C-alpha cells in the first residue's frame, strides 16, 4: 500500500512561554468561572493546559478562567504552580500559550471561544461511572480537591441513582449508608440530640468513640 505524504499546514502549532500580564483577553466572554475551584485545581495538578491565542488578533480565545486564576495566585504571593516558568530577571510568571492558530476572522475566533466551552457542556456525563469514581475518592477528602465536586455532590448523585432505580421498579438493595456524626460535650447532650431526632422520625443510635 503506497504511503500518503502528510501535507504540512502553513502554520504549525507550538507552545511559547509568554509573560502572564501580557496575555490579552478577548473583549467579550460570556463564560463564568469558579475561580476558587480553578485555583485549587491548578495548585494540585499544576498548569497542564496551555491557553490559546488567536494568531491574527493576538487575543485569548480559550483559557480566560485559568488566566484569572493564575493572576489571583500571583497577586496573593503564592508559589508559581508546576509548568509555570519564572523570569529570573524580573520575576514575571511565564505561562504556556498555544500559538499557530489563526482564525479567518474575529467573528470565527469569537465563535470558537463559545464552541470551546459549549461543546464540553453538551457531552454530559455517564452518571453511573462518574458516581463510582467519585465514591472511590470520598475515602480521602484530599482526592476531591480541585475537581469541582465535593462530598455533598457525591451524596446527591448517589441519592439520585437510588431514586432512579426505585422509579424504574427495580428491587434496590442500597449499597450506601449516609451518616452524620455529631460531637457531643457529654452524655446528656447526646441523649438530647437522640430524643430530638427520634421525635422527627429519624433512625438514630448512640455511639461512644
Order of alpha helices (4+ residues) and beta strands (2+ residues): beta-alpha-beta-beta-alpha-beta-beta-alpha-alpha-alpha-alpha
